[in-house]
Amino acid sequence: MLFNSYEFIFFFLPITFAAFFGIARYSRQLAALWLFAASLFFYGWWNPAYVGLLVGSILFNFAIGTAISREHKRGARLRSRLLVWIGISADLVLLAYYKYANFFVSNANEFLDTTWHTEAIILPLGISFFTFTQIAFLVDAYRGEVKESNFIHYGLFVTYFPHLIAGPVLHHKEMMPQFALDRTYRLQWDNLSVGLTVFAIGLFKKVVLADGVAPFVSPVFGAAANGASLTLLEAWCGTLAYTLQLYFDFSGYSDMAIGLSRLFGIRLPLNFDSPYKAASIIDFWRRWHMTLSRFLRDYLYFALGGNRNGPVMRHANLMITMLLGGLWHGAGWTFVIWGGLHGIYLVINHAWRRFRIFIAGKRPVGGIERTAGLLLTFLAVMLGWVFFRAKDATSALSIVKAMAGENGLLIPSSWPGAWYLNAALDRIGFDTSLGVPISQFDPAGMAPYWIIALLAIAWTMPNTQEFMARFAPALEQPAHTRGLLRWSPHTGWALATGILGALALLHMSHVSEFLYFQF
């Protein structure tokens, strides 16, 4: 079941919401159990067969985590360490089987000239998220940070439907205390108004903005996958369109998750904070998929040694972390390349920071330097997205070469002012022509309008958390909260939210999956 579906909005959500607060009037435990069961139903709507897998994972990790906490309290460090390794190994084996078995077998056959065979394995939705969530729980239990052992709350913590399919990656210490609070089980009108507003904004981002620019993406990447030679504008427009589609798709999901959770009086951690406003790759990863970045930092990068053993090992640990982070996103070499690119970006960024301090001291970053950093970061991220989206490395490289001008410049004749643009470029020495792009990605000439409009929104508008800053929808607030647009619970904003939600509902002609569902 998807957030942007009629059955979710008009069936699942109102029934789950009304029953939760109705039951909570008589029993908090039963209300939590209801939300746990509703979350399992939400997951099972996609494929009931995998509900058993999810429940089995929950039972196993809760039992292991409880045992680890018990041994930790006894001071039995060796036993608790053995248990945590057993738990994490079992989780990773499960994840590896469902997500990477076909990938490893196909690569082994190719490189070793073998004929191993596996049946087609359907990837369970959200397996990466609920696996990472539970690995974090086991490690925290080993560290003695787990304070509650209520199975219903634990099950709800793992399956809680706003985050289950595409994140954020949760920490038990963020969520379990909230499930124990009295106020969580009391209907509060400010939670209702804030939650519905944030959900409406996220739904609009997904079905109007992300899905609106999506038609300019598939023809370009599909043509590259089929061996076509794209021209410069085709490659740039297709890449920019995907860069913006992914941005508003993930931003929309993150908003909807936070808004839905706030309806139930629960604050989720912030997972998306205007990453295209980042002026460096380091800053980008503090803003993009923030809870995954936190998980990789706390449970992988620090475990490898972090920056404790000098710059060389720090850079090596960064590369390992980002390569594994890339592989986490998908079982394919393009994801490994994407992770490797970002690892290289981070190494260069850290080296540049040290060099800048050496030549300029701790002088604050000026406006020109920040703008240059923003544009360079955006271009680097966009290059990475080519590999992230492409079918294989060969088609990704063909798009990159086309962006560099290898195949010439053809201006789509459908574009507004195409003849004048062609003449102007011709006068200053560019070899251009008018015609129909081979990918036919923009037959109506709308791509420039969409790209310009969405770039303007991403770079100049406040994000949802800034817009709603007075009411703190998420656990954390973004660092930058200045601006003129601020939501408040009055008639004007209610009307605007209603219009936004209505436009989103009118655009739900078909159900489109969120891009992060496949990870």
Buried (B, 14 or more C-beta within 10 A) or exposed (E): BBBBBEEBBEEBBEEBBEBBBEBBEEEBEEBBBBBBBBBBBBBBBBEEEBBEBBBEBBEBBBEBBBBBBBBBEEEBEEBBBEBBEBBBEBBEEBBEBBBBBBBBBBEEEEEEEEEEEEEEEEBBBBBBBBBBBBBBBBBBBBEEBBEBBBBBBBBBBBBBBBBBBBBBBBBBBBBBEBBBEEEBBEBBEEBBBBBBBBBBBBBBBBBBBBBBBBBBBBBBBBBBBEEBBBBBBBBBBBBBBBBBBBBBBBBBBBBBBBBBBBBBBBBBBBBBBBBBBBBBBBBBBBBBBBBBBBBBBBBBBBEBEBBEEEEEBBBBBBBBBBBBBBBBBBBBBBBBBBBBBBBBBBBEBBEBEEEBEEEEEEEEEEEEBBEEBBEBBBEBBBBBBBBBBBBEBEBBBBBBBBBEBBBBBBBBBBBEEBEEBBEEBEEEEBEBEBEEBBBEBBEEBBBBEBBEBBBEBBEEEBBBBBBBBEBEBBBBBBEBBEEEEBBEBEEEBBEEBEEBBEBBBEBBEEBBEBBBBEB
